Amino acid sequence: MADIRLDLASLLIDVECELRNLGEWSHVPPSPAALASTQPFCIDTLTFSQWMQFVFVVRMRSLLESDTPLPRQCGIAPMAEEYFRGLGLDVAELVRLLNTIDEKLSSAS
């Protein structure tokens, strides 16, 4: 399980790098109210890129650092594909990374 956690930590770094490469990494965090949304992906208050940065990456890192049980899957690659469709960005690498994260989580259960 430790190897999976190390792999996931590395993949999260890669996701951050890819979001930066795409120009989708923000230097300004959303408000606490925006982060408190109860909607899936905070769809009513954040862009998907903001959700990835300020919710997904942060929560996954917290789980990895605290040795908390990991989710059995995340399945966010399809959401990434849908969100970025039509934005003119090449997100193939980001989607690949997200699929790899999901595969790692699925194999850990």
MMTF fields as JSON, N, C-alpha, C and O atoms, coordinates in Angstrom:
{
  "mmtfVersion": "1.0.0",
  "mmtfProducer": "UNKNOWN",
  "numBonds": 435,
  "numAtoms": 436,
  "numGroups": 109,
  "numChains": 1,
  "numModels": 1,
  "chainsPerModel": [1],
  "groupsPerChain": [109],
  "chainIdList": ["A"],
  "bondAtomList": [4, 2, 8, 6, 12, 10, 16, 14, 20, 18, 24, 22, 28, 26, 32, 30, 36, 34, 40, 38, 44, 42, 48, 46, 52, 50, 56, 54, 60, 58, 64, 62, 68, 66, 72, 70, 76, 74, 80, 78, 84, 82, 88, 86, 92, 90, 96, 94, 100, 98, 104, 102, 108, 106, 112, 110, 116, 114, 120, 118, 124, 122, 128, 126, 132, 130, 136, 134, 140, 138, 144, 142, 148, 146, 152, 150, 156, 154, 160, 158, 164, 162, 168, 166, 172, 170, 176, 174, 180, 178, 184, 182, 188, 186, 192, 190, 196, 194, 200, 198, 204, 202, 208, 206, 212, 210, 216, 214, 220, 218, 224, 222, 228, 226, 232, 230, 236, 234, 240, 238, 244, 242, 248, 246, 252, 250, 256, 254, 260, 258, 264, 262, 268, 266, 272, 270, 276, 274, 280, 278, 284, 282, 288, 286, 292, 290, 296, 294, 300, 298, 304, 302, 308, 306, 312, 310, 316, 314, 320, 318, 324, 322, 328, 326, 332, 330, 336, 334, 340, 338, 344, 342, 348, 346, 352, 350, 356, 354, 360, 358, 364, 362, 368, 366, 372, 370, 376, 374, 380, 378, 384, 382, 388, 386, 392, 390, 396, 394, 400, 398, 404, 402, 408, 406, 412, 410, 416, 414, 420, 418, 424, 422, 428, 426, 432, 430],
  "bondOrderList": [1, 1, 1, 1, 1, 1, 1, 1, 1, 1, 1, 1, 1, 1, 1, 1, 1, 1, 1, 1, 1, 1, 1, 1, 1, 1, 1, 1, 1, 1, 1, 1, 1, 1, 1, 1, 1, 1, 1, 1, 1, 1, 1, 1, 1, 1, 1, 1, 1, 1, 1, 1, 1, 1, 1, 1, 1, 1, 1, 1, 1, 1, 1, 1, 1, 1, 1, 1, 1, 1, 1, 1, 1, 1, 1, 1, 1, 1, 1, 1, 1, 1, 1, 1, 1, 1, 1, 1, 1, 1, 1, 1, 1, 1, 1, 1, 1, 1, 1, 1, 1, 1, 1, 1, 1, 1, 1, 1],
  "groupList": [{"groupName": "MET", "atomNameList": ["N", "CA", "C", "O"], "elementList": ["N", "C", "C", "O"], "formalChargeList": [0, 0, 0, 0], "bondAtomList": [1, 0, 2, 1, 3, 2], "bondOrderList": [1, 1, 2], "singleLetterCode": "M", "chemCompType": "L-PEPTIDE LINKING"}, {"groupName": "ALA", "atomNameList": ["N", "CA", "C", "O"], "elementList": ["N", "C", "C", "O"], "formalChargeList": [0, 0, 0, 0], "bondAtomList": [1, 0, 2, 1, 3, 2], "bondOrderList": [1, 1, 2], "singleLetterCode": "A", "chemCompType": "L-PEPTIDE LINKING"}, {"groupName": "ASP", "atomNameList": ["N", "CA", "C", "O"], "elementList": ["N", "C", "C", "O"], "formalChargeList": [0, 0, 0, 0], "bondAtomList": [1, 0, 2, 1, 3, 2], "bondOrderList": [1, 1, 2], "singleLetterCode": "D", "chemCompType": "L-PEPTIDE LINKING"}, {"groupName": "ILE", "atomNameList": ["N", "CA", "C", "O"], "elementList": ["N", "C", "C", "O"], "formalChargeList": [0, 0, 0, 0], "bondAtomList": [1, 0, 2, 1, 3, 2], "bondOrderList": [1, 1, 2], "singleLetterCode": "I", "chemCompType": "L-PEPTIDE LINKING"}, {"groupName": "ARG", "atomNameList": ["N", "CA", "C", "O"], "elementList": ["N", "C", "C", "O"], "formalChargeList": [0, 0, 0, 0], "bondAtomList": [1, 0, 2, 1, 3, 2], "bondOrderList": [1, 1, 2], "singleLetterCode": "R", "chemCompType": "L-PEPTIDE LINKING"}, {"groupName": "LEU", "atomNameList": ["N", "CA", "C", "O"], "elementList": ["N", "C", "C", "O"], "formalChargeList": [0, 0, 0, 0], "bondAtomList": [1, 0, 2, 1, 3, 2], "bondOrderList": [1, 1, 2], "singleLetterCode": "L", "chemCompType": "L-PEPTIDE LINKING"}, {"groupName": "SER", "atomNameList": ["N", "CA", "C", "O"], "elementList": ["N", "C", "C", "O"], "formalChargeList": [0, 0, 0, 0], "bondAtomList": [1, 0, 2, 1, 3, 2], "bondOrderList": [1, 1, 2], "singleLetterCode": "S", "chemCompType": "L-PEPTIDE LINKING"}, {"groupName": "VAL", "atomNameList": ["N", "CA", "C", "O"], "elementList": ["N", "C", "C", "O"], "formalChargeList": [0, 0, 0, 0], "bondAtomList": [1, 0, 2, 1, 3, 2], "bondOrderList": [1, 1, 2], "singleLetterCode": "V", "chemCompType": "L-PEPTIDE LINKING"}, {"groupName": "GLU", "atomNameList": ["N", "CA", "C", "O"], "elementList": ["N", "C", "C", "O"], "formalChargeList": [0, 0, 0, 0], "bondAtomList": [1, 0, 2, 1, 3, 2], "bondOrderList": [1, 1, 2], "singleLetterCode": "E", "chemCompType": "L-PEPTIDE LINKING"}, {"groupName": "CYS", "atomNameList": ["N", "CA", "C", "O"], "elementList": ["N", "C", "C", "O"], "formalChargeList": [0, 0, 0, 0], "bondAtomList": [1, 0, 2, 1, 3, 2], "bondOrderList": [1, 1, 2], "singleLetterCode": "C", "chemCompType": "L-PEPTIDE LINKING"}, {"groupName": "ASN", "atomNameList": ["N", "CA", "C", "O"], "elementList": ["N", "C", "C", "O"], "formalChargeList": [0, 0, 0, 0], "bondAtomList": [1, 0, 2, 1, 3, 2], "bondOrderList": [1, 1, 2], "singleLetterCode": "N", "chemCompType": "L-PEPTIDE LINKING"}, {"groupName": "GLY", "atomNameList": ["N", "CA", "C", "O"], "elementList": ["N", "C", "C", "O"], "formalChargeList": [0, 0, 0, 0], "bondAtomList": [1, 0, 2, 1, 3, 2], "bondOrderList": [1, 1, 2], "singleLetterCode": "G", "chemCompType": "PEPTIDE LINKING"}, {"groupName": "TRP", "atomNameList": ["N", "CA", "C", "O"], "elementList": ["N", "C", "C", "O"], "formalChargeList": [0, 0, 0, 0], "bondAtomList": [1, 0, 2, 1, 3, 2], "bondOrderList": [1, 1, 2], "singleLetterCode": "W", "chemCompType": "L-PEPTIDE LINKING"}, {"groupName": "HIS", "atomNameList": ["N", "CA", "C", "O"], "elementList": ["N", "C", "C", "O"], "formalChargeList": [0, 0, 0, 0], "bondAtomList": [1, 0, 2, 1, 3, 2], "bondOrderList": [1, 1, 2], "singleLetterCode": "H", "chemCompType": "L-PEPTIDE LINKING"}, {"groupName": "PRO", "atomNameList": ["N", "CA", "C", "O"], "elementList": ["N", "C", "C", "O"], "formalChargeList": [0, 0, 0, 0], "bondAtomList": [1, 0, 2, 1, 3, 2], "bondOrderList": [1, 1, 2], "singleLetterCode": "P", "chemCompType": "L-PEPTIDE LINKING"}, {"groupName": "THR", "atomNameList": ["N", "CA", "C", "O"], "elementList": ["N", "C", "C", "O"], "formalChargeList": [0, 0, 0, 0], "bondAtomList": [1, 0, 2, 1, 3, 2], "bondOrderList": [1, 1, 2], "singleLetterCode": "T", "chemCompType": "L-PEPTIDE LINKING"}, {"groupName": "GLN", "atomNameList": ["N", "CA", "C", "O"], "elementList": ["N", "C", "C", "O"], "formalChargeList": [0, 0, 0, 0], "bondAtomList": [1, 0, 2, 1, 3, 2], "bondOrderList": [1, 1, 2], "singleLetterCode": "Q", "chemCompType": "L-PEPTIDE LINKING"}, {"groupName": "PHE", "atomNameList": ["N", "CA", "C", "O"], "elementList": ["N", "C", "C", "O"], "formalChargeList": [0, 0, 0, 0], "bondAtomList": [1, 0, 2, 1, 3, 2], "bondOrderList": [1, 1, 2], "singleLetterCode": "F", "chemCompType": "L-PEPTIDE LINKING"}, {"groupName": "TYR", "atomNameList": ["N", "CA", "C", "O"], "elementList": ["N", "C", "C", "O"], "formalChargeList": [0, 0, 0, 0], "bondAtomList": [1, 0, 2, 1, 3, 2], "bondOrderList": [1, 1, 2], "singleLetterCode": "Y", "chemCompType": "L-PEPTIDE LINKING"}, {"groupName": "LYS", "atomNameList": ["N", "CA", "C", "O"], "elementList": ["N", "C", "C", "O"], "formalChargeList": [0, 0, 0, 0], "bondAtomList": [1, 0, 2, 1, 3, 2], "bondOrderList": [1, 1, 2], "singleLetterCode": "K", "chemCompType": "L-PEPTIDE LINKING"}],
  "groupTypeList": [0, 1, 2, 3, 4, 5, 2, 5, 1, 6, 5, 5, 3, 2, 7, 8, 9, 8, 5, 4, 10, 5, 11, 8, 12, 6, 13, 7, 14, 14, 6, 14, 1, 1, 5, 1, 6, 15, 16, 14, 17, 9, 3, 2, 15, 5, 15, 17, 6, 16, 12, 0, 16, 17, 7, 17, 7, 7, 4, 0, 4, 6, 5, 5, 8, 6, 2, 15, 14, 5, 14, 4, 16, 9, 11, 3, 1, 14, 0, 1, 8, 8, 18, 17, 4, 11, 5, 11, 5, 2, 7, 1, 8, 5, 7, 4, 5, 5, 10, 15, 3, 2, 8, 19, 5, 6, 6, 1, 6],
  "groupIdList": [1, 2, 3, 4, 5, 6, 7, 8, 9, 10, 11, 12, 13, 14, 15, 16, 17, 18, 19, 20, 21, 22, 23, 24, 25, 26, 27, 28, 29, 30, 31, 32, 33, 34, 35, 36, 37, 38, 39, 40, 41, 42, 43, 44, 45, 46, 47, 48, 49, 50, 51, 52, 53, 54, 55, 56, 57, 58, 59, 60, 61, 62, 63, 64, 65, 66, 67, 68, 69, 70, 71, 72, 73, 74, 75, 76, 77, 78, 79, 80, 81, 82, 83, 84, 85, 86, 87, 88, 89, 90, 91, 92, 93, 94, 95, 96, 97, 98, 99, 100, 101, 102, 103, 104, 105, 106, 107, 108, 109],
  "secStructList": [7, 2, 2, 2, 2, 2, 2, 2, 2, 2, 2, 2, 2, 2, 2, 2, 2, 2, 2, 2, 2, 6, 6, 7, 7, 7, 1, 1, 7, 7, 7, 2, 2, 2, 2, 6, 7, 7, 1, 4, 4, 4, 6, 6, 6, 1, 7, 2, 2, 2, 2, 0, 0, 0, 0, 0, 0, 2, 2, 2, 2, 2, 2, 2, 2, 2, 6, 7, 7, 7, 7, 1, 7, 7, 7, 7, 2, 2, 2, 2, 2, 2, 2, 2, 6, 6, 6, 6, 7, 7, 7, 2, 2, 2, 2, 2, 2, 2, 2, 2, 2, 2, 2, 2, 2, 2, 2, 2, 7],
  "xCoordList": [0.822, 0.0, 0.865, 0.471, 2.025, 2.908, 3.353, 3.456, 3.621, 4.026, 2.918, 3.192, 1.684, 0.556, 0.452, 0.191, 0.653, 0.603, 1.707, 1.477, 2.892, 3.984, 3.668, 3.911, 3.129, 2.737, 1.682, 1.773, 0.69, -0.37, 0.165, -0.242, 1.068, 1.664, 2.402, 2.303, 3.131, 3.843, 2.869, 3.091, 1.802, 0.791, 0.111, -0.205, -0.118, -0.718, 0.212, -0.246, 1.504, 2.476, 2.387, 2.423, 2.272, 2.157, 0.868, 0.87, -0.226, -1.49, -1.319, -1.749, -0.693, -0.439, 0.395, 0.065, 1.459, 2.318, 1.535, 1.704, 0.688, -0.082, -1.109, -1.305, -1.762, -2.689, -1.949, -2.469, -0.747, 0.07, 0.426, 0.317, 0.852, 1.207, 0.027, 0.208, -1.168, -2.378, -2.861, -3.799, -2.21, -2.647, -3.909, -4.642, -4.158, -5.372, -5.102, -5.964, -3.934, -3.584, -3.752, -3.214, -4.482, -4.779, -3.859, -3.499, -3.494, -2.691, -3.579, -3.105, -4.866, -5.813, -6.821, -7.574, -6.837, -7.787, -9.218, -9.444, -10.176, -11.577, -11.957, -11.242, -13.073, -13.548, -13.935, -14.244, -13.917, -14.38, -15.818, -16.153, -16.653, -18.038, -18.079, -18.871, -17.232, -17.191, -16.732, -17.239, -15.781, -15.271, -16.264, -16.159, -17.218, -18.191, -19.369, -20.284, -19.36, -20.456, -20.678, -19.73, -21.93, -22.257, -22.552, -22.86, -22.459, -22.702, -21.494, -20.361, -21.724, -20.585, -19.632, -20.062, -18.352, -17.295, -17.451, -16.859, -18.234, -18.523, -18.945, -18.575, -19.716, -20.07, -20.776, -20.741, -21.415, -22.139, -21.258, -21.68, -20.03, -19.19, -17.774, -17.107, -17.303, -15.928, -15.915, -16.836, -14.862, -14.623, -14.058, -13.614, -14.079, -13.528, -12.041, -11.56, -11.315, -9.886, -9.677, -8.776, -10.511, -10.406, -10.715, -10.037, -11.736, -12.076, -10.909, -10.568, -10.295, -9.14, -8.045, -7.494, -7.737, -6.637, -6.952, -6.168, -8.09, -8.369, -9.171, -9.284, -9.722, -10.466, -9.803, -9.325, -9.772, -9.269, -7.813, -7.509, -6.922, -5.494, -5.262, -4.53, -5.881, -5.694, -6.2, -5.513, -7.389, -7.948, -7.154, -6.914, -6.75, -5.962, -4.631, -4.208, -3.978, -2.711, -2.934, -2.122, -4.021, -4.335, -4.542, -4.052, -5.261, -5.461, -4.134, -3.89, -3.289, -2.0, -1.109, -0.437, -1.098, -0.236, -0.725, 0.079, -2.035, -2.585, -2.746, -3.183, -2.396, -2.531, -3.987, -4.27, -4.891, -6.322, -6.633, -5.973, -7.62, -7.986, -8.32, -8.944, -7.89, -8.087, -9.431, -9.946, -10.004, -11.222, -10.915, -9.766, -11.918, -11.703, -11.656, -11.205, -12.113, -12.068, -12.315, -12.792, -11.991, -12.331, -13.121, -14.055, -12.777, -13.563, -13.735, -14.79, -12.724, -12.886, -12.343, -12.53, -11.679, -11.161, -12.276, -12.092, -13.433, -14.507, -14.996, -15.336, -15.029, -15.435, -14.418, -14.787, -13.135, -12.09, -12.25, -12.165, -12.481, -12.675, -13.853, -13.768, -14.933, -16.136, -15.892, -16.255, -15.279, -15.041, -14.141, -14.421, -13.074, -12.098, -12.487, -11.865, -13.506, -13.957, -14.354, -15.136, -13.823, -14.182, -13.365, -13.538, -12.482, -11.65, -10.36, -9.591, -10.127, -8.938, -7.647, -6.566, -7.742, -6.553, -6.311, -7.252, -5.053, -4.688, -4.59, -3.586, -5.618, -5.682, -5.421, -5.724, -4.862, -4.623, -3.761, -4.045, -2.722, -1.838, -2.564, -2.417, -3.329, -4.088, -5.073, -5.178, -5.786, -6.75, -6.03, -6.521, -4.877, -4.093, -3.711, -3.831, -3.254, -2.873, -4.07, -3.948, -5.211, -6.41, -6.874, -7.313, -6.779, -7.109, -6.155, -6.572, -4.881, -3.89, -4.185, -4.066, -4.569, -4.948, -6.121, -6.112, -7.116, -8.278, -7.888, -8.371, -7.018, -6.556, -5.818, -6.014, -4.973, -4.229, -5.19, -5.045, -6.176, -7.138, -7.952, -8.199, -8.364, -9.155, -8.36, -8.905, -7.079, -6.25, -5.878, -5.5, -5.98, -5.622, -6.715, -6.464, -7.923, -9.041, -9.128, -10.011],
  "yCoordList": [-1.197, 0.0, 1.26, 2.281, 1.194, 2.36, 2.749, 3.935, 1.753, 2.053, 2.772, 3.691, 2.37, 3.025, 4.471, 5.368, 4.697, 6.064, 6.925, 8.088, 6.363, 7.113, 7.39, 8.49, 6.391, 6.572, 7.667, 8.525, 7.635, 8.639, 10.033, 11.004, 10.142, 11.443, 11.997, 13.185, 11.143, 11.553, 11.96, 12.95, 11.197, 11.521, 12.855, 13.599, 13.169, 14.457, 15.61, 16.666, 15.412, 16.425, 16.602, 17.723, 15.488, 15.547, 16.247, 17.005, 16.002, 16.681, 18.186, 18.974, 18.582, 20.006, 20.599, 21.662, 19.924, 20.413, 20.542, 21.516, 19.574, 19.607, 20.736, 21.407, 20.957, 22.085, 23.409, 24.331, 23.499, 24.704, 24.868, 25.963, 23.774, 23.824, 24.267, 24.944, 23.888, 24.243, 25.665, 26.158, 26.316, 27.648, 27.617, 28.603, 26.483, 26.287, 26.247, 25.817, 26.685, 26.704, 28.134, 29.063, 28.32, 29.65, 30.007, 29.159, 31.277, 31.766, 32.354, 32.696, 32.467, 33.051, 31.978, 31.478, 31.627, 30.597, 31.131, 32.328, 30.236, 30.652, 30.965, 30.612, 31.621, 31.968, 30.699, 29.672, 30.781, 29.638, 29.237, 28.052, 30.206, 29.892, 29.077, 28.142, 29.424, 28.675, 27.242, 26.31, 27.073, 25.736, 24.906, 23.68, 25.567, 24.873, 24.304, 23.731, 24.452, 23.942, 22.457, 21.702, 22.057, 20.64, 19.962, 18.771, 20.707, 20.153, 19.335, 19.654, 18.285, 17.526, 18.457, 19.306, 18.289, 19.09, 20.59, 21.416, 20.945, 22.361, 23.098, 24.251, 22.418, 22.907, 24.259, 25.007, 24.571, 25.84, 27.005, 28.158, 26.718, 27.808, 27.842, 28.873, 26.741, 26.666, 26.167, 25.48, 26.521, 25.854, 24.473, 24.223, 23.595, 22.262, 22.344, 21.606, 23.236, 23.399, 23.837, 23.343, 24.767, 25.195, 24.036, 23.853, 23.257, 22.106, 21.128, 20.621, 20.865, 19.957, 20.464, 19.704, 21.756, 22.335, 22.45, 22.016, 23.031, 23.398, 22.367, 22.476, 21.376, 20.332, 18.972, 18.356, 18.507, 17.159, 16.978, 16.083, 17.816, 17.654, 17.832, 17.055, 18.847, 19.107, 17.93, 17.485, 17.432, 16.323, 15.036, 14.304, 14.768, 13.554, 13.625, 12.641, 14.768, 14.911, 14.734, 14.111, 15.274, 15.129, 13.66, 13.202, 12.931, 11.498, 10.749, 9.886, 11.085, 10.397, 10.691, 9.794, 11.941, 12.335, 11.798, 11.533, 11.634, 11.202, 9.69, 9.175, 8.991, 7.535, 7.096, 5.986, 7.971, 7.676, 6.712, 6.762, 5.836, 4.955, 5.767, 6.827, 5.243, 5.927, 5.549, 4.461, 6.441, 6.052, 4.899, 4.709, 4.145, 2.989, 3.379, 2.601, 4.561, 5.07, 6.564, 7.094, 7.243, 8.665, 8.967, 9.768, 8.359, 8.494, 9.905, 10.232, 10.76, 12.143, 12.416, 13.514, 11.449, 11.661, 12.017, 12.928, 11.332, 11.716, 13.153, 13.849, 13.593, 14.973, 15.948, 16.992, 15.605, 16.462, 16.554, 17.637, 15.416, 15.417, 16.301, 17.076, 16.184, 16.972, 18.46, 19.286, 18.798, 20.207, 20.87, 21.979, 20.195, 20.809, 20.721, 21.366, 19.93, 19.825, 21.214, 21.912, 21.593, 22.878, 24.053, 25.167, 23.842, 24.941, 25.086, 26.024, 24.148, 24.241, 23.867, 24.243, 23.139, 22.718, 21.236, 20.447, 20.869, 19.454, 18.851, 19.025, 18.157, 17.61, 16.113, 15.459, 15.568, 14.119, 13.659, 12.625, 14.406, 14.013, 14.118, 13.239, 15.157, 15.306, 14.154, 13.575, 13.823, 12.719, 11.403, 10.572, 11.209, 9.992, 9.898, 8.835, 11.003, 11.02, 10.7, 9.928, 11.288, 11.041, 9.595, 8.998, 9.036, 7.615, 6.731, 5.733, 7.094, 6.323, 6.393, 5.391, 7.572, 7.707, 6.781, 6.08, 6.78, 5.923, 4.447, 3.671, 4.06, 2.666, 2.288, 1.195, 3.186, 2.914, 2.75, 1.83, 3.651, 3.559, 2.277, 1.624, 1.916, 0.694, -0.551, -1.498, -0.553, -1.728, -1.824, -2.895, -0.716, -0.713, -1.311, -1.699, -1.387, -1.853, -3.361, -3.901],
  "zCoordList": [0.0, 0.0, 0.0, -0.564, 0.621, 0.656, -0.743, -1.054, -1.598, -2.969, -3.724, -4.495, -3.515, -4.176, -3.707, -4.508, -2.429, -1.897, -2.506, -2.835, -2.654, -3.289, -4.751, -5.249, -5.433, -6.837, -6.964, -7.841, -6.093, -6.144, -5.841, -6.48, -4.878, -4.565, -5.779, -6.086, -6.458, -7.666, -8.771, -9.469, -8.924, -9.938, -9.645, -10.574, -8.379, -8.034, -8.393, -8.828, -8.215, -8.65, -10.157, -10.663, -10.871, -12.331, -12.761, -13.731, -12.051, -12.354, -12.165, -13.007, -11.06, -10.828, -11.96, -12.485, -12.33, -13.422, -14.723, -15.457, -15.006, -16.25, -16.227, -17.24, -15.097, -14.994, -15.181, -15.809, -14.642, -14.847, -16.324, -16.875, -16.964, -18.386, -19.245, -20.257, -18.843, -19.584, -19.278, -19.903, -18.311, -17.903, -17.06, -16.985, -16.427, -15.641, -14.136, -13.369, -13.71, -12.289, -11.793, -12.395, -10.719, -10.208, -9.045, -8.229, -8.993, -7.867, -6.773, -5.69, -7.07, -6.122, -5.709, -6.544, -4.431, -3.994, -3.998, -3.821, -4.201, -4.12, -2.674, -1.737, -2.519, -1.179, -0.412, -1.015, 0.911, 1.704, 1.352, 1.37, 1.039, 0.664, -0.623, -0.741, -1.586, -2.849, -2.609, -3.232, -1.712, -1.402, -0.588, -0.539, 0.043, 0.892, 0.103, 0.694, -1.199, -2.02, -1.758, -1.543, -1.778, -1.609, -2.946, -2.983, -4.029, -5.358, -5.816, -5.456, -6.605, -7.144, -7.893, -8.675, -7.647, -8.267, -7.971, -8.665, -6.961, -6.658, -7.926, -8.147, -8.741, -10.075, -10.038, -11.015, -8.912, -8.814, -8.392, -8.474, -7.938, -7.42, -7.986, -7.901, -8.559, -9.06, -10.496, -10.936, -11.219, -12.495, -12.172, -11.051, -13.143, -12.91, -12.566, -11.706, -13.232, -12.936, -11.494, -10.815, -11.022, -9.625, -8.686, -7.675, -9.018, -8.185, -8.124, -7.055, -9.289, -9.32, -8.385, -7.589, -8.491, -7.724, -6.234, -5.39, -5.922, -4.533, -3.741, -2.52, -4.421, -3.717, -3.937, -2.985, -5.169, -5.443, -5.009, -4.221, -5.515, -5.196, -3.695, -3.083, -3.107, -1.671, -0.829, 0.09, -1.141, -0.349, -0.53, 0.431, -1.761, -1.993, -1.247, -0.64, -1.288, -0.552, 0.943, 1.627, 1.442, 2.863, 3.233, 4.266, 2.398, 2.642, 2.634, 3.477, 1.681, 1.572, 2.77, 3.28, 3.221, 4.336, 5.671, 6.565, 5.816, 7.102, 7.204, 8.232, 6.147, 6.118, 6.271, 6.722, 5.894, 5.901, 4.762, 3.725, 4.929, 3.813, 2.559, 2.625, 1.44, 0.165, -0.443, -0.184, -1.25, -1.964, -2.907, -3.304, -3.262, -4.141, -5.606, -6.446, -5.91, -7.28, -7.236, -6.232, -8.326, -8.394, -9.662, -9.622, -10.765, -11.985, -12.495, -13.038, -12.339, -12.781, -14.179, -14.703, -14.789, -16.149, -17.133, -17.941, -17.099, -18.023, -17.802, -18.759, -16.545, -16.26, -16.836, -17.373, -16.724, -17.295, -18.81, -19.388, -19.44, -20.895, -21.286, -22.239, -20.558, -20.863, -20.638, -21.475, -19.513, -19.189, -20.229, -20.683, -20.596, -21.496, -22.97, -23.814, -23.281, -24.677, -25.17, -24.524, -26.286, -26.869, -26.37, -26.865, -25.408, -24.916, -25.712, -25.499, -26.634, -27.472, -26.772, -27.225, -25.681, -24.941, -25.172, -25.258, -25.271, -25.412, -24.012, -23.321, -23.611, -22.254, -22.208, -21.21, -23.278, -23.323, -22.15, -21.545, -21.825, -20.722, -19.383, -18.533, -19.186, -17.942, -17.778, -16.697, -18.832, -18.778, -18.51, -17.747, -19.128, -18.884, -17.408, -16.799, -16.837, -15.421, -14.524, -13.573, -14.827, -14.018, -14.14, -13.157, -15.33, -15.502, -14.707, -14.12, -14.689, -13.93, -12.436, -11.73, -11.952, -10.543, -10.233, -9.221, -11.093, -10.865, -10.87, -10.045, -11.796, -11.852, -10.572, -10.04, -10.081, -8.838, -7.662, -6.857, -7.569, -6.471, -6.563, -5.549, -7.759, -7.95, -7.592, -7.025, -7.921, -7.637, -6.163, -5.689, -5.436, -4.013, -3.147, -2.006, -3.681, -2.837, -2.774, -2.108]
}
